[in-house]
Amino acid sequence: MGLLDNFERGLERAVNGVFAKTFRSGLQPLEITAALRRELDTKAVVVSRERILVPNRFTVALSPQDHARMAQLGPALIDEFTQLVEQHAAAQRYAFAGPIGIQLVEDPRLSQGMIDITSENVQGRVTWTPVLEIDGRRYPLVKGRTVVGRGSEADITVDDTGISRRHLEILWDGQRAQVNDLGSTNGSRLNGARISKAPLPPDSVIEIGRTRIVFRVLAQSADNDPFASRRPNGAR
C-alpha cells in the first residue's frame, strides 16, 4: 500500500461514515488532503541531514459552495485534516516550526472543485488540548475531573438510555489521562475491553451504552476561526 493510501485512509473512513451525507457530490475532503500533502512536499526545505522543515500554517481557499459544505462539519473536519498532515509529516520525517493550523476560507473567484492553498512557517509553542468526540461534537477537557453520563449532574450529558446518570469520569492532569467507570449498570469498554479503571492514551475509543467516545489530544492552533468567510488581506 502506498503512502498516499495510508495518508487518506483515515479521512476516507470518516467520509464513508458520519460525513457521508454531506459529501455525496462536489469537492471531496480527500481532494483537500491530497492538496495539503502536495503542499508539504513542495515546500519542504532541507535544513540539515536530520531536519527537513515544512510549513505548519495552511490557508485553504475554496469556492463559496464548497466552503459552505465543508463548514457544516465544523472543527471535526479540521481535526481530521490536521491528523492526516501530522501522519504524512511523520512518514516523511518532516519537522514543523510550531503547531499546525489549517484554515478554510471562502474565495468567490474560485469555481466549484478548485482549491488554492497558501502556507507559511509560523514559530510558536505547541499547546496540547485534550478533547472527547461524541456524536460529531467535540468537548474540551479541563484539568481535573470530567464526569460523563445521562443525568443533568454530569459535566458532559449524553442522551443514551444505556448510560447511567453518572457513568464514568475522565481524569486529566495536564499530561496524562485516566478513565474510571463509576459503578455503571452496563459497564464501560476501552478499545473493546471491559474496564473499571485504566490509563487513557490518545486516540482511544470508549464505548458506553450505544455511544462511542474518542479521546484525542490536539495541537492548539493560534487561528481563532478555521472557517473564515473570506480570504485574509494579502492572500493570492
N, C-alpha and C positions, 0 to 999 in steps of 0.2 A: 504494500500500500504506500502511495506517495505522500510526500509532506503536505501537499495541498489537501488531500483527502483527510489526513489527521487534523489539519487546521480547521476544516469546515464541518467535521462530523458532529461536534457538539451543538453548533447552531442548527444544523440540519435536523437533529432530533427535536430541538425546540420548535422549529418551524413546522414540523410534521405533527407536533403536539398542540400546546396551548396557543401558538401563534398562527395555526393553520388557516383559520377563518379570515384573518386579516390579509394574508398574502396568497390568495388564490391566483392572482394575476398581477401584471405590472412588475416593477422593480422588486427583486428578491433580496432579503438580507444577505444571502450567500454572495451576491454580487458585490456588496459593500465589503464583506470580509476579504474577498479576493483583491479588491482595490486597496484596502489597508495593507494587506500583505505585500503587494507590489510597491506601495509607498515606502515601507520599511526596507525592502531590498534595494530600491533605487537610491534611497537617501543614506544607506549605510556607509559609514566612514571608518576606516581602519586607523585607530589611534595608536595602538601598539600590537604586539603579537598576541596578547591576551585580551585585548579590548577593542570591540567594534561598536561604535556609538551610533544609535539610531534616534530619530525623533520620538518624543513622548507626548506631544500635544498635536491633535489632529482636528481639523475643521472639514467636515464632510458636507458639501453643498449638494442639494437635491432640488428637483422641480417642486413647485408648491403641492402638486398632487401626491408625489412620492413622499414628501416630507410629512404631509398630513397623515398618511397611512402609518408611517414609521412612528410618529409621535403618539399614536394610540396606545402603544405598548409601554411608553414611559421608561423609567430607569432600568427595567428588566432587560430591555434590548441593548442598552448601553453597556450593562454589565456583561452580557454575552459577548459583545464586540471586544470589550476590554480583556476578558479572559482569553479569547482566541488570539488577540495580539500578543499577550504575555506568553502563550504557548508557542507561537511561531518564533518569538524572540528567543525563548529558551532553547528551542530546537536548533536555531542558527547561531546560538551563543552571542546574541546581540546584548548590548547594555543600554540602559536608559539613564539620562541625567537626573530625572526626577519622576514623580508619579505620572501615570498615564492619564491623559484627559482626552475624551472624544466628544465632540460637539456636532450635532446635526443641525444644519442651517438651511433655510429656505432661500432659493435664488430664482426669481421669476425669469431670468434669462435662460434657464436650462429647460429642456424639453423632458418629458417623462422618459425614464430609463437612463438618463445621463447622470454621471457622478463626477464631481470636481473636488479633489482633495488637496488641501494645503497643510503643511506640517512644519513644526519647529522644535528645537530643543529648548526646554524650559527647566532650569535648575530649581530644585526645591526639596524639602524634607517630606518623605513619604509618611503619611498618617494612615494607619490601618483601622478600618471601621468594620466591626462585626455586625452582621445582619441575619435575620431569618426571612426566608422567602416562603410565603404561604399563599396558595391560590393566586399567583401572579402579583402579589403585593409584597413590598419589602419593608421590614420592620427593623430599624437600627436598634442595637442593644446598648444599654447603658452599663457602666461599670458596676458590678454588684450582682443583684438577683433579679431575674425576669421570670414571672410565672405565666405559663400558657395554659388556658383552659376554656371551658364553655361558660363559666359563670362571670358575672359582672365584676367580681372582685379580682379576676385575673388581670395581669398587665397587658396581655395580648389575648383577646377574646376570639374564639373560633366557633363558628356555627356548625357543629357536628354532634349529633346525638350520641355518637360512640365515644365521645370525650368526656371525662369527668370535669366537674366545675373548676377544680384546681388539679390539672392533670400532671404537669411536670414543671420543673424550673431549669433555667439556664444560668449558670454562674460564670461571669466573665471578670477576670482580674486585671485586664488591660493587655494581657499577652496570651493567656490560655483560657479555654472554655471547658465546662463540665456540664453534663445533663443528668438530672436526678428525677426519677419517677416519684411522684408524691402520693404513692399508695393508690393509684388509679384503679378503677374497676376492670378495665380491659387491657391495661398494661401499655408499655411503650417498646418500640423496636428501633435500634440504631443500626443502619446498614444491614437490615434483615435479621439481626439477632436481638432477642428479647433482653432487656436490660432493666436494672433498678438504679444503677449509678455507673457512669462511665466518662472518661475523657471524651471531648468533642473536637475532633480535628476538622480543619476547614474542608468544605465540600461534602460533609457527612449528610446523610439523609435520615431523618427521624420520622417514624410512622406512628400516628396515634389515631385510633378510630379509622375513618376513611380519609384522613388528612395526611398529606405528605409535606414535610418541612425540610427545607435545605438550609444548612448553616454555612455561611460564607464569610470570609474576611477580605474586604475590598480595599484597594488603594484609594485614598481620598483625593479627588481632583480639586484644583482651585476653581474650576468652572462652576458657576452657580446654576446655570441653566443649560443642560445638554441638548435642548431642542430649541435653539434660538429661532425667532421668526424671520430674521433677515441677516444677511452677511455683515460681519463687522467691517468698519471703515478700513480701507487699505487692502482688503482681500481682493484677489484677482478673480 
